[in-house]
């Protein structure tokens, strides 16, 4: 297996220095952001698409540092109905697939996306619990009119470039659980779409990521290592805690494309993203890695650090120690 870091957390430094951090953690791989919600800080997409020498120079940086390139990441909403967001994220995904193929990469991570609830919508609409027929009407439109045609195109493009697109099962997307992951594959008839197993979003929905790996089996093609802590407030606020605050234009905020920005997390939250081991113990992470190994002994597992209580390096160090202990439980 390959154990590494998704380098978005290291966008504060150039790629060679980010790879030095990964090597210093005793890890061996890097997953690079290539567009979507975040800019492609660590990869010159235009150059790589245009020039063989640029591709060789780029891969040479990894070789020099002793770190393997283990996937591109284009998390975003390629089905967003707003013309300033969805089309750009979709084109970022297409470009990343072409760049991955040119670099000899076989994995591009993204999200399934979420359309509006009808053709005239300009904002996405997530149906959480389709107990009424109107909600199923929305889902029928989102799947058949928007998602299936788009993902058939992407599946064909991925096949042309020898790439498998790994979908992160993320709430506020059509694919947010193992059953919806299979639904996408079945509706599309996909051959080059699989699952990126990020346990964090399954945790806070009440799922068992190890059971999810076993349920999906070979559909799982890539993995993230990110933990969640369920807080005592969850007994009152629930996992769908919606007490976010809109940040003002004069505050530090992260753009998501077009006119959209990340909101402020609830201060007394029901749950939080935390470093590995701060939400679930070593035994869980060992079992998780073992389940992934049973599916594919060559799978890449990359740390995604979003624990705001820890610094960039501090959080990666904590996660790396847990991940390396889990890796030590695998067959030699």
Buried (B, 14 or more C-beta within 10 A) or exposed (E): BBBBBBBBBBBEBEBEEBBBBBBEBEBBBBBBBBBBBBEBBBBBBEBBBEBEEBBEEBBEBBEEBEBBBBBBBBBBBBBBBBEEBBEBBBEBBBBBBBBBBBBEBBBBBBBBBBBBBEEEBBEBBEBEEEEEEEBEBBBEBBBEEBBBEBBBEBBEBBBEBEBBBBBBBBBBBBBBBBEBBBBBBEBBEBEBBBBBBBBBBBBBBEBBBBEBBBBBEEBBBBBBBBBBBBBEBBEEBEBEBEBEEEBEEEEEBEEBBBEBBEEEEBEEBBBBBBBBBBBBEBEBBBBBBBBBBEBBEEBBBBBBBBBEEBEBBEBBBBBBBBBEBBBEBBEE
